[in-house]
């Protein structure tokens, strides 16, 4: 895995994790009892996007470190995930 692949892996993990973290401790305006005129009752009362982005980054760093370590160590190679045997015989395994 080169630097570009590592960065793409981090970005993908970050966005997937962010969308998993967003609904955690979600409180709608209806639940808070303060509906802003012109917004739906289900709109978030306090999105706390910055704190959720920080939590997402911490989780992503840990996940990325584990996945990158496994890939760089060679425990799992491209041949290991070639379930349909589409790789040519001369393809390097890393």
BELSUL-V785644 format. One record per residue. PSI is psi in degrees with one decimal (NA if undefined). Layout:
psi=PSI
psi=PSI
//
This chain:
psi=124.3
psi=-177.0
psi=-38.4
psi=-44.0
psi=-38.7
psi=-39.8
psi=-41.1
psi=-41.2
psi=-44.3
psi=-44.6
psi=-43.3
psi=-45.8
psi=-39.2
psi=-47.3
psi=-39.6
psi=-44.7
psi=-39.4
psi=-43.8
psi=-20.9
psi=-32.4
psi=-29.1
psi=-47.3
psi=-5.5
psi=130.7
psi=39.4
psi=135.0
psi=119.9
psi=165.1
psi=-33.6
psi=-43.5
psi=-33.8
psi=-18.5
psi=15.9
psi=81.2
psi=121.0
psi=130.1
psi=136.2
psi=-0.4
psi=154.8
psi=153.8
psi=-22.7
psi=0.1
psi=148.9
psi=140.9
psi=-43.4
psi=104.9
psi=-32.8
psi=45.8
psi=-38.2
psi=-45.5
psi=-36.0
psi=-32.5
psi=-37.5
psi=-43.9
psi=-42.6
psi=-43.1
psi=-42.3
psi=-45.5
psi=-41.8
psi=-39.1
psi=-42.6
psi=-48.5
psi=-44.2
psi=-42.0
psi=-41.8
psi=-48.8
psi=-43.5
psi=-38.9
psi=-42.8
psi=-43.8
psi=-46.9
psi=-29.8
psi=-20.1
psi=8.2
psi=-41.1
psi=125.9
psi=175.7
psi=-35.5
psi=-30.0
psi=-27.9
psi=10.7
psi=73.3
psi=-24.0
psi=6.5
psi=49.9
psi=-10.6
psi=135.4
psi=155.1
psi=-26.8
psi=8.9
psi=129.9
psi=150.6
psi=-8.6
psi=NA
//
